[in-house]
Amino acid sequence: MNKIRENPSAYKGVQPALKVRQLVEPEVRPQQKRIAKNARPNAKIANYLRVYKADPYTLVKWVKLGVEASTIRELADSMGMPKDKLYITLGLPRASVQRKASQDKRLSPDASSRVLGMKRLIGQVQSIVEESGNLKGFDAAAWVATWLDQEAEVLGGQKPSKFMDTPEGQLLVSQLIARTQSGAYS
């Protein structure tokens, strides 16, 4: 992270959405700020970091068990994103998720994997920013929501959100975030 901050020329020709500087100084929409203030930030951050840092065995157990369907609402709220938009981003059937949420049921392993993938991405961003040492006023969930909607040259001009509905796409987006941290954009 420090290498990039010390070498701003590394940003030359890179779309502004990919600048690591934005990890520390995100542009967050007013709706995201309002919703994020209502959330319990420390508990949410700890949850995202826990998912991000979980070993593969634990992740598989969580996927097979299934996450609670109500997690979608909590995730959307913490990201400052409408639930319907999150359903689309993760490729989840709205009616099925809402039905399961109303019955206090868990999501299928496939849906759980996608939800955990989003949580991992938020935890990854939070971890990067914590490593930089500049956490003041940073909201990883809101930043991810904003960043996912910005076109990225390295994705052929597509938005990272278009890749979040498959495990492979989530891996691609996670690798993009990691390359952003290291300064390698191609």
Summary of the structure (lengths in Angstrom):
residues: 186
radius of gyration: 16.1
end to end distance: 16.9
largest distance: 53.2
contacts: 566
relative contact order: 0.18
helix: 70%
strand: 2%
